[in-house]
């Protein structure tokens, strides 16, 4: 059953309040052929102590680095370069997987293909409660699929590149649009909740929306006038 190695990467910084949920969601996966890589940005709280606590429980499958980085996508790229699995998932330290997430992704994975596997995401919001995002990939210029659910085949990163670190909040969106433009990358939806996402992180802010609008413009999803209107609207409302 556990026929391929799957890498999971968690970037984190000062995440002592939530990272236990993240780590345990990886530890207790029904699929066991997992390597887990945690990239810590030099936390000053007890994040690293918590990571170290779980090392024996993973029995050699957990590695971590703790050092200053240049942002979340720099951390993700660092983890991808360290990884050895044929399929790579990224779960941030605010979020956590369902227990069968990796197993479901492994079942959909096809050796040798360029695949972006993704699923539904349960959003945990203090203001709106719990609800499920079921966005699909058919119109990526207008609908963002939930990156925290994505598992991407290793050969994609090798042949099409990593996250562009110049984008500080929306490089995941740029990557997905870049892959969609290739026409040979297959987007495959696992029609089930695979990730639980807590709102309030970096990707929830205005900077992320601003960057996403620029990326949409660069990929032909917005005209110059539409982009200008969005920027002016944000300036007036801010």
DRENDO-1510 file (C-alpha; in Angstrom, 1 decimal, always signed):
<recs>
REC; n; res; u; v; w
REC; 1; UNK; +0.0; +0.0; +0.0 .
REC; 2; UNK; +2.7; +2.5; +1.0 .
REC; 3; UNK; +4.5; +2.1; -2.4 .
REC; 4; UNK; +6.0; +5.5; -2.9 .
REC; 5; UNK; +7.8; +7.9; -0.5 .
REC; 6; UNK; +5.8; +11.1; +0.0 .
REC; 7; UNK; +7.5; +14.2; +1.5 .
REC; 8; UNK; +5.6; +16.6; +3.7 .
REC; 9; UNK; +7.1; +20.1; +4.5 .
REC; 10; UNK; +6.1; +22.4; +7.3 .
REC; 11; UNK; +7.5; +26.0; +7.3 .
REC; 12; UNK; +7.1; +27.6; +10.7 .
REC; 13; UNK; +8.1; +30.6; +12.9 .
REC; 14; UNK; +7.0; +31.1; +16.5 .
REC; 15; UNK; +4.2; +28.5; +16.1 .
REC; 16; UNK; +4.1; +27.0; +19.6 .
REC; 17; UNK; +0.3; +27.5; +19.9 .
REC; 18; UNK; -0.6; +25.4; +16.8 .
REC; 19; UNK; +2.3; +23.3; +15.6 .
REC; 20; UNK; +1.4; +20.3; +17.7 .
REC; 21; UNK; -1.8; +19.8; +15.7 .
REC; 22; UNK; +0.2; +20.1; +12.5 .
REC; 23; UNK; +2.9; +17.6; +13.5 .
REC; 24; UNK; +0.5; +15.1; +15.0 .
REC; 25; UNK; -1.6; +15.2; +11.8 .
REC; 26; UNK; +1.4; +14.0; +9.9 .
REC; 27; UNK; +2.5; +11.5; +12.6 .
REC; 28; UNK; -0.8; +9.7; +12.7 .
REC; 29; UNK; -1.4; +9.5; +8.9 .
REC; 30; UNK; -2.8; +6.1; +7.8 .
REC; 31; UNK; -0.1; +6.1; +5.1 .
REC; 32; UNK; +3.3; +5.5; +6.6 .
REC; 33; UNK; +6.0; +5.9; +3.8 .
REC; 34; UNK; +6.4; +9.6; +4.7 .
REC; 35; UNK; +9.4; +11.8; +5.3 .
REC; 36; UNK; +8.6; +14.9; +7.3 .
REC; 37; UNK; +10.7; +18.1; +7.0 .
REC; 38; UNK; +10.1; +21.1; +9.2 .
REC; 39; UNK; +11.7; +24.3; +8.2 .
REC; 40; UNK; +11.8; +26.7; +11.2 .
REC; 41; UNK; +12.8; +30.3; +10.6 .
REC; 42; UNK; +14.7; +30.7; +13.9 .
REC; 43; UNK; +11.8; +30.8; +16.3 .
REC; 44; UNK; +12.2; +32.5; +19.7 .
REC; 45; UNK; +9.4; +30.7; +21.5 .
REC; 46; UNK; +9.1; +27.0; +22.2 .
REC; 47; UNK; +8.5; +25.9; +18.6 .
REC; 48; UNK; +11.8; +24.1; +18.3 .
REC; 49; UNK; +11.4; +22.4; +21.7 .
REC; 50; UNK; +8.1; +21.0; +20.5 .
REC; 51; UNK; +9.6; +19.8; +17.2 .
REC; 52; UNK; +12.4; +18.0; +19.1 .
REC; 53; UNK; +9.9; +16.3; +21.3 .
REC; 54; UNK; +8.4; +14.5; +18.3 .
REC; 55; UNK; +11.7; +13.3; +16.7 .
REC; 56; UNK; +11.7; +9.9; +18.5 .
REC; 57; UNK; +8.0; +9.3; +17.6 .
REC; 58; UNK; +8.8; +9.6; +13.9 .
REC; 59; UNK; +11.6; +7.0; +14.1 .
REC; 60; UNK; +14.0; +8.6; +11.7 .
REC; 61; UNK; +11.3; +10.1; +9.4 .
REC; 62; UNK; +11.5; +13.7; +10.8 .
REC; 63; UNK; +14.2; +16.2; +10.0 .
REC; 64; UNK; +14.2; +19.8; +10.9 .
REC; 65; UNK; +16.3; +23.0; +10.3 .
REC; 66; UNK; +16.1; +26.1; +12.5 .
REC; 67; UNK; +17.7; +29.2; +11.0 .
REC; 68; UNK; +16.7; +32.6; +9.7 .
REC; 69; UNK; +15.1; +32.5; +6.3 .
REC; 70; UNK; +13.9; +35.0; +3.7 .
REC; 71; UNK; +10.2; +34.4; +4.1 .
REC; 72; UNK; +7.7; +31.5; +3.8 .
REC; 73; UNK; +8.5; +30.6; +0.2 .
REC; 74; UNK; +12.2; +30.6; +0.9 .
REC; 75; UNK; +11.4; +28.1; +3.6 .
REC; 76; UNK; +9.2; +26.0; +1.3 .
REC; 77; UNK; +11.9; +26.0; -1.4 .
REC; 78; UNK; +14.5; +24.9; +1.2 .
REC; 79; UNK; +12.3; +22.0; +2.2 .
REC; 80; UNK; +11.7; +20.9; -1.4 .
REC; 81; UNK; +15.4; +20.9; -2.0 .
REC; 82; UNK; +15.9; +18.7; +1.1 .
REC; 83; UNK; +13.2; +16.3; +0.2 .
REC; 84; UNK; +13.5; +13.0; -1.5 .
REC; 85; UNK; +9.9; +11.9; -2.0 .
REC; 86; UNK; +8.2; +11.5; -5.4 .
REC; 87; UNK; +5.2; +13.5; -4.2 .
REC; 88; UNK; +5.5; +16.6; -2.1 .
REC; 89; UNK; +2.9; +18.2; +0.2 .
REC; 90; UNK; +3.2; +21.4; +2.2 .
REC; 91; UNK; +1.2; +21.9; +5.4 .
REC; 92; UNK; +1.7; +25.2; +7.2 .
REC; 93; UNK; +2.1; +25.3; +11.0 .
REC; 94; UNK; -1.4; +26.9; +11.5 .
REC; 95; UNK; -3.0; +24.0; +9.6 .
REC; 96; UNK; -3.4; +20.2; +9.8 .
REC; 97; UNK; -4.3; +17.3; +7.7 .
REC; 98; UNK; -7.1; +14.7; +8.0 .
REC; 99; UNK; -5.7; +11.3; +9.0 .
REC; 100; UNK; -6.3; +9.7; +5.6 .
REC; 101; UNK; -5.1; +12.7; +3.5 .
REC; 102; UNK; -1.7; +11.2; +2.3 .
REC; 103; UNK; -3.3; +7.8; +1.6 .
REC; 104; UNK; -5.9; +9.5; -0.6 .
REC; 105; UNK; -3.2; +11.4; -2.5 .
REC; 106; UNK; -1.1; +8.3; -3.0 .
REC; 107; UNK; -4.1; +6.5; -4.5 .
REC; 108; UNK; -4.5; +9.2; -7.1 .
REC; 109; UNK; -0.8; +9.5; -7.9 .
REC; 110; UNK; +0.4; +8.2; -11.3 .
REC; 111; UNK; +4.1; +7.5; -11.7 .
REC; 112; UNK; +5.9; +9.6; -14.3 .
REC; 113; UNK; +3.1; +12.2; -14.8 .
REC; 114; UNK; +3.2; +15.9; -14.0 .
REC; 115; UNK; +0.4; +16.0; -11.4 .
REC; 116; UNK; -1.0; +18.6; -9.0 .
REC; 117; UNK; -3.2; +16.7; -6.6 .
REC; 118; UNK; -5.6; +18.7; -4.4 .
REC; 119; UNK; -8.7; +18.4; -2.4 .
REC; 120; UNK; -11.3; +20.3; -0.4 .
REC; 121; UNK; -10.3; +22.4; +2.6 .
REC; 122; UNK; -12.2; +23.0; +5.9 .
REC; 123; UNK; -11.8; +26.6; +6.9 .
REC; 124; UNK; -11.7; +27.4; +10.6 .
REC; 125; UNK; -12.7; +31.0; +11.1 .
REC; 126; UNK; -13.4; +32.8; +14.3 .
REC; 127; UNK; -15.8; +35.1; +12.7 .
REC; 128; UNK; -17.6; +32.8; +10.2 .
REC; 129; UNK; -17.3; +29.4; +12.0 .
REC; 130; UNK; -16.4; +26.3; +10.0 .
REC; 131; UNK; -17.1; +25.9; +6.3 .
REC; 132; UNK; -15.7; +23.9; +3.4 .
REC; 133; UNK; -13.9; +25.3; +0.3 .
REC; 134; UNK; -14.6; +23.2; -2.8 .
REC; 135; UNK; -12.9; +25.3; -5.4 .
REC; 136; UNK; -11.7; +23.4; -8.4 .
REC; 137; UNK; -9.0; +24.2; -11.0 .
REC; 138; UNK; -11.1; +24.8; -14.1 .
REC; 139; UNK; -10.7; +28.6; -14.0 .
REC; 140; UNK; -7.6; +29.3; -12.1 .
REC; 141; UNK; -7.5; +33.0; -13.2 .
REC; 142; UNK; -10.7; +33.6; -11.3 .
REC; 143; UNK; -10.9; +30.9; -8.7 .
REC; 144; UNK; -8.0; +30.0; -6.5 .
REC; 145; UNK; -7.8; +26.3; -5.5 .
REC; 146; UNK; -6.7; +25.7; -1.9 .
REC; 147; UNK; -2.9; +25.5; -2.0 .
REC; 148; UNK; -2.7; +23.9; +1.5 .
REC; 149; UNK; -4.4; +20.8; +0.1 .
REC; 150; UNK; -1.9; +20.5; -2.8 .
REC; 151; UNK; +0.5; +17.6; -3.3 .
REC; 152; UNK; +2.8; +18.2; -6.3 .
REC; 153; UNK; +4.9; +15.6; -8.1 .
REC; 154; UNK; +8.6; +16.0; -7.7 .
REC; 155; UNK; +9.3; +16.2; -11.4 .
REC; 156; UNK; +7.2; +19.4; -11.6 .
REC; 157; UNK; +9.5; +21.3; -9.3 .
REC; 158; UNK; +12.5; +19.8; -11.2 .
REC; 159; UNK; +11.3; +20.8; -14.7 .
REC; 160; UNK; +9.1; +23.9; -14.1 .
REC; 161; UNK; +10.8; +25.5; -11.1 .
REC; 162; UNK; +10.2; +26.3; -7.5 .
REC; 163; UNK; +8.3; +29.2; -5.8 .
REC; 164; UNK; +9.3; +32.6; -7.0 .
REC; 165; UNK; +10.5; +34.2; -3.7 .
REC; 166; UNK; +10.0; +37.8; -5.0 .
REC; 167; UNK; +6.3; +37.2; -4.3 .
REC; 168; UNK; +6.0; +37.3; -0.5 .
REC; 169; UNK; +2.3; +36.2; -0.1 .
REC; 170; UNK; +1.0; +34.7; -3.3 .
REC; 171; UNK; +3.9; +32.7; -4.9 .
REC; 172; UNK; +1.8; +29.6; -4.5 .
REC; 173; UNK; -0.9; +31.1; -6.8 .
REC; 174; UNK; +1.7; +32.1; -9.3 .
REC; 175; UNK; +3.1; +28.6; -9.4 .
REC; 176; UNK; -0.3; +27.1; -10.0 .
REC; 177; UNK; -1.0; +29.5; -12.9 .
REC; 178; UNK; +2.5; +28.8; -14.3 .
REC; 179; UNK; +1.7; +25.0; -14.2 .
REC; 180; UNK; -1.7; +25.5; -15.7 .
REC; 181; UNK; -0.2; +27.3; -18.6 .
REC; 182; UNK; +2.0; +24.4; -19.5 .
REC; 183; UNK; -1.0; +22.3; -20.7 .
REC; 184; UNK; +0.8; +19.1; -19.8 .
REC; 185; UNK; +0.5; +19.3; -16.0 .
REC; 186; UNK; -2.6; +17.5; -14.8 .
REC; 187; UNK; -4.7; +18.9; -12.0 .
REC; 188; UNK; -6.5; +16.1; -10.2 .
REC; 189; UNK; -9.1; +16.8; -7.5 .
REC; 190; UNK; -9.6; +14.4; -4.5 .
REC; 191; UNK; -13.2; +15.1; -3.7 .
REC; 192; UNK; -12.9; +15.1; +0.0 .
REC; 193; UNK; -11.7; +17.3; +2.8 .
REC; 194; UNK; -8.0; +16.8; +3.2 .
REC; 195; UNK; -6.8; +19.9; +5.0 .
REC; 196; UNK; -8.0; +22.1; +7.9 .
REC; 197; UNK; -7.0; +25.7; +7.5 .
REC; 198; UNK; -7.0; +28.4; +10.3 .
REC; 199; UNK; -7.7; +31.9; +9.0 .
REC; 200; UNK; -5.6; +34.8; +10.2 .
REC; 201; UNK; -2.2; +33.7; +8.7 .
REC; 202; UNK; +0.0; +35.7; +6.3 .
REC; 203; UNK; -2.0; +34.5; +3.3 .
REC; 204; UNK; -5.2; +36.1; +4.6 .
REC; 205; UNK; -4.0; +39.8; +4.5 .
REC; 206; UNK; -4.3; +42.6; +2.0 .
REC; 207; UNK; -0.8; +42.1; +0.7 .
REC; 208; UNK; -1.8; +38.6; -0.5 .
REC; 209; UNK; -4.8; +39.9; -2.4 .
REC; 210; UNK; -2.7; +42.7; -3.9 .
REC; 211; UNK; -0.1; +40.3; -5.2 .
REC; 212; UNK; -2.7; +37.9; -6.5 .
REC; 213; UNK; -4.3; +40.7; -8.5 .
REC; 214; UNK; -0.9; +41.6; -10.1 .
REC; 215; UNK; -0.3; +37.9; -10.9 .
REC; 216; UNK; -3.7; +37.6; -12.5 .
REC; 217; UNK; -2.8; +40.7; -14.6 .
REC; 218; UNK; +0.6; +39.1; -15.6 .
REC; 219; UNK; -1.2; +35.9; -16.7 .
REC; 220; UNK; -3.9; +37.7; -18.7 .
REC; 221; UNK; -6.7; +37.4; -16.1 .
REC; 222; UNK; -7.0; +41.2; -15.6 .
REC; 223; UNK; -6.7; +44.1; -17.9 .
REC; 224; UNK; -4.4; +47.0; -17.0 .
REC; 225; UNK; -7.5; +49.2; -16.3 .
REC; 226; UNK; -9.1; +46.5; -14.1 .
REC; 227; UNK; -5.8; +46.2; -12.1 .
REC; 228; UNK; -5.6; +50.0; -11.7 .
REC; 229; UNK; -9.2; +50.1; -10.4 .
REC; 230; UNK; -8.4; +47.4; -7.8 .
REC; 231; UNK; -5.3; +49.2; -6.6 .
REC; 232; UNK; -7.1; +52.5; -6.3 .
REC; 233; UNK; -10.0; +50.9; -4.5 .
REC; 234; UNK; -7.6; +49.3; -2.0 .
REC; 235; UNK; -5.9; +52.7; -1.5 .
REC; 236; UNK; -9.2; +54.4; -0.8 .
REC; 237; UNK; -10.5; +51.7; +1.6 .
REC; 238; UNK; -7.2; +51.3; +3.5 .
</recs>
